[in-house]
Amino acid sequence: MKLRTKITTLVLFLLVAVLPAQSWAGNYAKTQYPIVLVHGLFGFDDILFVDYFYKVPQKLSRNGAVVYIAEVSPSNSTEVRGEQLLNYIDEVLALSGADKVNLIGHSHGGPTARYAASVAPSKVASVTSVAGVNWGSAVADILKSGLTEGSVQEGTVGLITDAFANLIELASGSDPRDKPTDSVAALTSLSTSGSIAFNARYPEGMPSAYCRNDGKQLGENGVYYYSWSGGRTYTNALDVVDPFLAITGIAFGETNDGLVSSCSSHLGKVLKDNYKMNHLDEVNQSFGITHWFETNPVDVFVDQANRLKNLGL
């Protein structure tokens, strides 16, 4: 009888000790407004049950967040993708009953989210840019310099890359006709000249100059702006993509993640710009093979959701 009493007491003690912690963990990322993840160039929502933001939506959801993955073209100009994102936001607001959304965009998803926030700030609570191409990419500059505008070569490259983008759409279960592709327009948007022109039209959250950290956390449009990025190219010998990013990273001559420089990623409040992550690690690809001695990329997303939650967003 005494043994049963001791066991019962122990069980009750464990319940009291554990349940609050579980409750806390379950609400850690419970933002007021839904989170919408926005993929970058040649991105997708999921292909063969593999998310572009690998395991990120699942962990955000387990910690209380309501998460959506935007449906935008894998390859087009920032403005076209931005208009597609605005249409998607309207769908999210209708489904969720929320007044606003929190946008988190990776790579080209960063400027895409910025466009939506600048055009319709009443629908966006925050923009978080993950390795966003906010000042252009040296890789895009090199590719663009090899193509003469209006040339046969440009047209051929456009047809090939558009076909690849359309295959991504089909593999992810989408109809390419719903979100048309234009890879040449995407390349122009991601170039330094294209990005600078875009920044002049949509300056909210941007620092005063390249590599500065003086971007406003709270923009004049009432939207909160944040950014983070990696600063490594080769991070894990088991990841077959890392050698490719190590090669493309040579184009920069400054700290970069293989496709975007750390300085180009700056937007609003810069949380960190030198994680031991390359451009794919930032979204927990390939399949979670990232640097062994760096923060789990998924946890960076969850911590950002907690930051937004604490601001009432």
N, C-alpha and C positions, 0 to 999 in steps of 0.2 A: 504493500500500500504506500509506504513511504517512497519506494523507488518510483512508483507511478507518479506520485506527486512531484518528485524532483524532475522527472522527464517532462511533465506538463509545464512546470515552471520554466524549464530550459527552452521548451518550444515557444512559449509565450514571449520569453526574453528575446529569442532570435527573431520572432515576428516583429516585435517593437523596434528592434535594432535595424532590421533589414528593410522593412516596408517603406519607411520614410526615404531611405536612400534610393530604392527603386522608383518611388514616386518622383523624387528629385530628378533622377536620370531620365525618366520618361517625359519630363517637361522642360528639360534643359534647353532644347532648341525650339520650344513652342512660341514662335513669333505671332504677333497679332495678325499680320497679313501673310498670305500664302507666299511661298518661295517659288520663283520660276527660274529654272536653270536654262541658260542659253549657250548652245554649242558654238564652236568656232568653224573655220574653213573645213570643208569636207566632213563636217560632223553629222551626227544622227541622234535619234533618241535611243533606240536600241537595235542591234542586229543579232539575230539568233540568240536572243535573251541576254546579250552583253550590252550593258549601258555604256554610252560615251562617258558619262560621269560614273565611272565604275564603283559600284557599291555606295555611292554618295547619297542618292535619294533614299535608299533603304535605311541607312543609319540616321539621316535627318528625320525620317518618319518615326523610327523607333524612339527618337528623343522628342517627339511631340510636334514636329513641323508638318505642315501641309505642303506637299511638294508637287510641282508640275514641271514637265520637261517641254520646253517650247518647240513648236514645229515651225522651223524657218528653213529656207533654202540652204543646202550645204555649200553653195557657191553663187554669190551674187554681190552686188554693191551693198555698202552699209545701209544706204537709204532704203533700198528695196527690202533687205532683210529686216530693217527697222519697221517698215510698214507691215510686214508679215507678223512681226512680234506684237505690234499694236493690236492687230486683229486677234491674235492668240490671247493677249491680255484681256480683251473684251470677253472672250469665251470663259476665261478663268474667273473673272469677276461675276459673270452670270451664273456659273456653276457653284461658286463658293459663297456668293453673297457678300464678299468682301468689297471694301471701297478702293483698296490699293493692293499692289503686290511689291515684293522685294525681289529685284532682279540680280542674279549672279551669273555673269557671262565670262566664258573662257576664250582667250585669244580674240578672234574676230567677234565673238559674242560680247566682248567688252564694249567696243564702239556701237554695236547693234543695240545694246541695252541703253547706252548713253543717248542714242537717237530717240528711243522711245520716251525716255525721261525728259528730254528737252522739248519734244513735241507735245507730250501729254503728261506734264508733271503731276496733275491731279490724280493720275492713276498709278503713280509710282512712288513708293515710300523711300526706297533706297536702291542704289546701284553699286554692286561690288564687282570690280574688274579683276579677274584672275589672269595674269600675264596678258593683259589686254594690249592690243596693237594700237596704243594711243598716240604714238609719234611715228608710226610706220615701222617697217621691218627691213633690214638690210638684205635679207633673202628675197623679199618681194622686189626691192630695187634692182637687184641683179637680174632677176627673171624678166622684169619689165624692160630693162635696158637692152635686152637681147631681142626685143620684138618691136618692129616698126609699126606704128599705128596705121591700121588699114591694110597692112601687107598680107600676102597669101600665108606667110609663116604664122602671123598672129591669128589668122582665121583657122588655120590647121590646128594650132595649139589649143585654141578655144574650143574647137569641135571635140578634140580628144579629151580634154579635161572636163568639158560639159558632159560628155558621155560617161565618164567615170563618176561624176557627181550624180547623174541620173541613176546609175547602177546602185549607188549608196541609197538613194531614195527608194528604189524598188526593193532592195534587201531589207530595208527597215519597215517595209509594208506601206509606204506612201506612194502616191501617184505623182510622178515628176511634173505632170501638167498643172498640179495644184500649186507648186512652188518652183517656178521656172529658174533655170540656172544661167549664169553668165560669168564664166571664170575670168574673162579678161576684165570685166567690171570689178570683180572681187580683187584682182591683182592691183588694179588702179587704186582702189580704196585702201589697200594694205600697204601701199608704197608710202615713202616719206612725204612726197609732194601731195598725194591724195589725202593723207592723214592730216597734214597741216591745213589744207583747204577745209576739211571737215571740221577741224577744231575751231576755225574762224567762224563757222556757222553755228556750231554747238559747243560753246566753251565751258559750260557748267562743269565744275569739279576739276578742271584742268589746271596744272601748275603754270606759273608765269613763263617758264622756259623749260627747255629740255633738261631733264635730270634734276629739276628742282623738286622740293617737297612742300611747296607752299599752296597746293591745291586746297580748296575749302572743303571741310568735312560736310558742312551744311551749305548747299548751293543756294543761290539767290532765288531759285525756283522752288525752294522748300524740300528738295530731295537730298538725302544723305549719300555721300560718295566715299567708297573705300577701295583699296587695291592691295594685292599681294602678288608675288611671283617668285620663281626660282632663279638660281644663278649658276647652275651647273648644266653640263651637256651629257657627260658620260657618268652615270650614277650607279649602274648595276651591271656586272658582266653577264648576267643571265638574261638581260633584256636585249633581244635581237635588234631593236630599233635604236638603241643608244649609239652605235657607231655612225649611223646616218646623221643623228643630231650633233654628234661630235664634229662631223664634217661641215654641216651647214653653219655651225657655231663659229667656224673660222672666219666667216664673212664679217663679223662684227668688230673685232678688235677691242672689245669691252665686255664686261660681265653680261652673260646672256644665258638663255635656257635652250639654245639651239635654233630657235626661230624668232624670239623676241628678246631685245635687250632689257635688262633690269630697269634702266632709265626710261625706256619707252613705256613701261608698264605703269608708271606713276599716275595716280588719279586720286583726288580727294585726300583722305587720310591714308598714308602709306603704312600698312601694318607691318610688312616685311618684304624686301625685294631680293633676298639672297638665300632663300631656302635651298637645301641640297636637293634640288629637283630640276628636271628638265621639262620640256614643254608637255610631254605626255604624263610624266609623274604628277604634275599639278592636278590632273583629274584622275589620278590613281591608275593610270594605264602604264605599261601593258599588263593587264590582268593583275594589278596590284604589285607588280615587280618594281619596287622603288628602292631608294637608298636605305641600307640597313640601319643607319645611325641618324636618321632624320625623323621628325614628326610624321606620323601617318597622315597623308594628304586628306583623307576623309575627315579626320579629326579637325583639320583646319577649317573645313566647311562648317562642321558642327559648332565649333567655337565662334565662328562668325555669326551663325544663327543666334547663338546665345547673346552675343554683343548686340544684335539688332533687337532681340527680345527685351534686354535690359533698358533699351532706349524707348520701349513702347511701340516698336515697329513690328 
